[in-house]
Amino acid sequence: MLDEPVEPRRARGAALIEVSREDLELFGVDELESRIERLQEEITRTRGQLERKKAGRAAADALFRLEKD
């Protein structure tokens, strides 16, 4: 079997760092508007995940709080 090189995994948040470093002068108006839409969709997705995590944490906290009482 041939050993194929495995590409290293990018660190968490690396894509966001790359996006924030892009030169926006190179984009046209339509591209910038599309970029804003995609970023807003990502914000919505991230907020949804955050709310799910908070709800899970609250449920775990409530469960363990009940066991202590």
N, C-alpha and C positions, 0 to 999 in steps of 0.2 A: 504494500500500500504506500502510495506517495504521501509524504508529509507536506501538506499545503500550508503555507503561512496563514496564521489566523490574525485577522485585523484586531488591534486592541479596541476594547470598548471605550467609548467616549465617557468622560466623567459626567455625572449628573449636572445638568444646567449648562453643559458646554454649548449646546445649540443656541440657547438664549444669549450666551456671551458672544457667539459668532454673529448672531443677528444684530446685536446692539453695536457691533463694531463696523457694520457695513456702511459704506459711504452713500448717504442718501442723495447726494448731488447727482448720482448716476441714474436715478429713477425718474420716470416721467410721472405726470399727475395721475394717470390711470393706475400705474403701478403702485404709487404711494397710497391711493385710496384702497386698492386691493390689499395692500400690506396692512393697513389699519383694520380692515374687516377681519383678516386672518388673525391679527393680534387680539382683537376684541373677542373673537371666537375662542381663542386660547385662554383668555382671561376668564370667560364664562366657564369653560371646561375646568380650569384650575380652581375656581371658586366652588364649583360643584363637588370636586374631589375634597376640597377643604371642609365643606359642610358635612360630607359623608364621614370624614375622619373625626370631626368634632362630635358628631352624633354617636359614632362608635365608642369614642373615648368617654362621652357622658354616660352611655349605657354601661360600660365597664366600671366606671366610677360608682354608679348607682348600685350595681350588683355587689361590689366589694364593700360599699358602705352598709348595705343591708346585712352582709355577713358579720360585720363588726358589731352591729347593734344587738 
